[in-house]
Each structure stands twice: as structure tokens, then as C-alpha cells.
């Protein structure tokens, strides 16, 4: 069983920055990524990164968010700059096991962008 521990959420003013981190137990993950869910909305993909470093971003965050990973430490990060109120959501870490394709979710970390 894979456990994911997220950190880095919080309250920030519009235009500010936050860095999310996710530590995964175990190893050998193919895609690692971040999703978010705002109140009353469906969970959506924010950014994902493959083991080889290829990235995919939601259009709404392109140019503002940067996803990265450390394969040796089984960590995935997301630097979020120029935050907007519409970025307010619970952010979830998601990883996929290379061997089985099974996906695992973290508990979520709240990001609130407000003045």
C-alpha cells in the first residue's frame, strides 16, 4: 500500500506563491501529479509529470505553476506562482505505480488565495 503525505498548503494573498510537496512511500512510480477540487466542482487535473520528466498542465495554470519530481526520494513538487482566487481548492497528490498501474491519492491540502 502506498501512502502519500502532502504539505505546503495554506493561505496566501493574490499574486503570492506556494510550494506543494508530496512524499510517497514505496518506489517505481510512473506518473505523479496534482489534482484539485474546489467547493461544488469536480476534481480536475492541475499538472502531471512522467518518470522521464514530461509534463502536462491544465490551461488555467500554464506559465504559473511548475511541477517537478525527485525519483530518488519519491517526491513530487508543485511551485505555484501568481496565485489567483480561482486557484482556491483542496489539492491532492496522485501517483501511479509503474508495475500495476494502480493509482493512489493523498489526503489533500487546502490552498486558499484571498486578500
N, C-alpha and C positions, 0 to 999 in steps of 0.2 A: 504494500500500500504506500502510495506517495503522499507525503504531507507537504503543503505549501504554506509558508509564513510570509505574509506581506507586511511592509512597513513603508512609512514616508507620507502617508496621507495627512490631511489637516485643513486648516482654514487659511486662505490666502486672499489678498486683495486682487482685483482685476489687474492684469498686466504682470502679476508676480509669477514665481516659479516654484515647482515642487519636483522632487525626485522620488519615484516609487521604486522599491526593491522587493524582490520575491526570491526566497530561498527554498529550493526544492530538495527533499530527501531523496536518496537514490541517484541514479545517473542514467545516461543514454536516452536523452530526450531529443526528439526531432524538432517539432515546432514549439516555441514558447511564446506566450503573448499576453496581452492585456485586453480585457473587455470592460465595459462599464454599463451601469444601469441607473438611469435617472428615475425619480418617482413617476409612476404612471406610464413608463416607457419600457420597451423591450430591451433586453441586454443586447449590446452591439459590440462588434469588434472595433478596438481602437488601433492596435498595432500588433504585428506578429513578426517573428524572426526565426529563420530556419537555423539548423545547426551550422550550416555553411555561411550564415550571415546575410542571406537575402531577407529583405524587409518588405512589409506591406502595411500601409497606413490607411485609415479612414480619411476621406477627403477633408473632413472637417478639422483634422489635426495636422495635416501635411504642412511642413515648414515650421511647425511649433513644437511638436513632440518628436523625441528621438528614442527609439528602442535599441537596447544593446544586451548582450549576454556574455557571461563568463562560463564557458563549458567546463573548465576545470573545477569551478566552485559550484556548478549547477545553480547559477543565479541569473535572473533576468531583471533588467532595469528599464525604467522609462523616465527620461528627463522631459518635463513639461514646462514650456516657457510661454510667455504671453497668454497666460490663462484668462479665460473668459467666464462669465457667469454660467453660460450654457455648458461649460465643462463640469459643472457640479454633478456629481454622481458617486455611486459606490463603484470602485474599481476592483476588478477581480483578476487575479493571475490565473493563467491556464497553461498547462503543459501537456504534451502528448508523448507517450512512451514510444520509442523507436520500434521496439520488438513487437509490441502488441497493438499499437495504435490507440490504446486506451487514453482517454483524456481525464485530467484531474483539475479540480478547481480549488482555489484558495477561499478563505472566508470573506474576503473583501475588505477594502479600506476606504473610508469616506474622504472624498475631496470636495471641499466647499469653497467656491470662489465668490466672494462677496465683499462689498465695502462697508 
